Amino acid sequence: MPAKIDKVICTNLSALQAKYGAAGVKKIQTALQSLITNDKKRGLTTAVFALDRAADMKKAKAPAVTAATDPRQNKAAIDALFKALAPDYLLILGAADVIPHQDLKSPTFSPPDDPDEFAFGDIPYACETPYSQQPEDFFGPTRVVGRLPDIQGGNDPEYLVGLLKRAATYQSGDAAGYRQYFGISAEIWEKSTAMSLANTFGDSDAIKTVPKSSSKWPPASLGKLSHFINCHGASRNEHFFGQPASGAEDFPTALDAAFLNKKVTEGTVAAAECCYGAQLYNPHAHQPPICNTYLGSGAYGFLGSTTIAYGPAEGNGQADLLCQFFLQNVLQGASLGRAALEARQKFVHKSSMSDAANVKTIAQFNLYGDPSLTPVKAEHAVVLTVAKAGGKGMTAKASPTALRVERAERRRDLFSRGEALAKSQPTIRRTANGRGKSISKALLNAAKAYGMTPTNTLSFEVKDPPISKSMPKAMISKDQGATRVHMCFGTATGHKRKPTVPPDEAESASVVQTVALVIKEVDGEVVSTTKLFAK
C-alpha cells in the first residue's frame, strides 16, 4: 500500500514567531514532534506544513501565504494541500491571528438587532468551493477539519504547548462515561434544552437552569465528560448567562471561565449554543475566553459559535440541532473532526437552508480541538495476531492498515455526501423589493400574535437548486416550496430596547437581546412562522 499522509497540521511560523519569538516557536515545534511520534504509534502518519514557508508548500505544489491574516490566501493554501494529499484529518494550529477564520457575510446582519456583519467560520476550509464570502457556497462540507487555538494576542507558548501535549497523550474512554452529562440552560429555554438532552443522552433528568441554579457548580457537575450549554453569551466576555422563564431582562452568570479553570475532567467534550461561545479574542492578561479555558483545562474538544447564534425557546432548531448532532456522533465513537463534519452535513440535510438563521448557523459554528482524537472507544475491524514467544493462542487486534482502510471508506462516503448536498440546497438572496400590502399586514399580525413589536424586517428571495429531469412535476410545483422568507426582528411588546455596545467599541459587550420571527411565504401567502431568540 502506498505511503499516505493521514493528518496534516497547518500553521504559520511567521505569525507564531511574532507572538512567541524563536525560543517559543522551538518549544511548540518540540511539542509538535512529540504529537507526530505519538500519532505514529496509533497508526497515523502526520506532517506539519507552515503555510508561509515556500519550501514546505512546494512539496504539495501549493501557494505560500504571504499575508498571514488574508482569508483568501489561507483558503487557497489549505485547499491546495488537501487536494495534493487528501489527508483524513486537517488540523489548523493557532488562533485567528495565526490562521484566520474565513470572513463569511452574515445574511442576518441588521444592526442593532444583529450587529454581526460577518459570521467568522472554519467551514470553508472543510469545503471544495474556492474562496468566497457567501455562506451558501459552503453547504457541502467534505473534509474533517478542526482548529487547536492558542490564545489570541498571547505571548506565552506554554498554553499551546499544553494543548499539543494533551493531544499527543490522549486516551479514548468508554461510552458510559460520556453519557454522564453536565447540561445547563437559561431558564427561559428549559424546554428546548430538555429536548436536546433527551435526544442526545436519552433523558433530561440532570438539567440545570439559571436561575434557579448558581454558577458555582460543584465538582460532581463540572467533572462530567459531556457538557451541553444553552445559555446567553456576549462578545469578548468570559461568562455565559442565564435568564428567568418570565423573560425579564435579568442575566445572572451561568458559567464563569475563571471558576471553570482547571475544574473540568481531562477528556471533556463540550458543545455550547451561546452567542460568541467560540469567539477567539485577546483577553489582555485577563481570563481567556471560555472556549480556550475548556481546552486549557483538559477538554479534548469544544464546539461553539463565533457570533450571535439563534434557536427557539421550546422546540429545537439552529444551534440546538448542530450541537446535539455533534455530541451524538461523539457518543457513537466518531473522531471529533468526523463528528463535526457529520453534524454539519446532517444539519444541512435536515434543516431548511432557505432560512437565513440556518445559513448563519452553518457558517459560524467551529470545532476547537485535534480532529483526530476519538474520545469514545469505537469498534473496528480486527485481525488475528500471533502471540509472543511463551504466550498462548492468538489475539485479536485492530491493525493500522485495517483502520486506514475503514477511514478511507468513510472519507470517500462523506466526500460524496458533501458534494451531493452542495448541489441540492436552495439559496437565498436579500431583496429590497416591496412586500406588498397583504404580506406586510401578515407580518405585522404575526408579530402581534407572538407578542412582538417589529423593529426591522429582512426579506429574501429563494432560488431552488437545479432540478433532476427524473423528478416528478408534482414535486416541483410552485406551491411546494417557499418563494420568499422574511426575518422579522422585534422586541417584546411593552419593553424598551436597552442600548447595546458595538463589539468593536467595548472590551466586554452586553448580552444581545434579540428576538426574531422567521416567516415563510409561498406565492404571497404566509405558510409558517417560527420564533427565534439570540442565544
PEPE-V114463 format. One record per helix or strand. SS is the DSSP state (a for helix, b for strand). FROM is the first residue (numbers start at 0). LEN is the number of residues. If there is no record, write none. Layout:
BEGIN
SS & FROM & LEN
SS & FROM & LEN
END
This chain:
BEGIN
b & 6 & 5
a & 12 & 29
b & 45 & 5
a & 53 & 5
a & 70 & 15
b & 88 & 5
b & 101 & 4
b & 109 & 1
b & 113 & 1
b & 117 & 4
a & 122 & 4
b & 133 & 1
a & 134 & 4
b & 144 & 4
a & 157 & 12
b & 172 & 1
a & 174 & 4
b & 180 & 6
a & 186 & 15
b & 206 & 4
a & 218 & 4
b & 225 & 5
b & 231 & 2
b & 238 & 3
b & 252 & 4
a & 256 & 4
b & 268 & 4
a & 289 & 7
b & 300 & 5
b & 309 & 2
a & 318 & 13
a & 335 & 15
a & 355 & 9
b & 364 & 4
b & 375 & 1
b & 382 & 4
b & 393 & 4
a & 399 & 25
b & 426 & 4
a & 435 & 14
b & 451 & 12
a & 472 & 4
a & 477 & 3
b & 483 & 9
a & 502 & 3
b & 514 & 8
b & 524 & 10
END
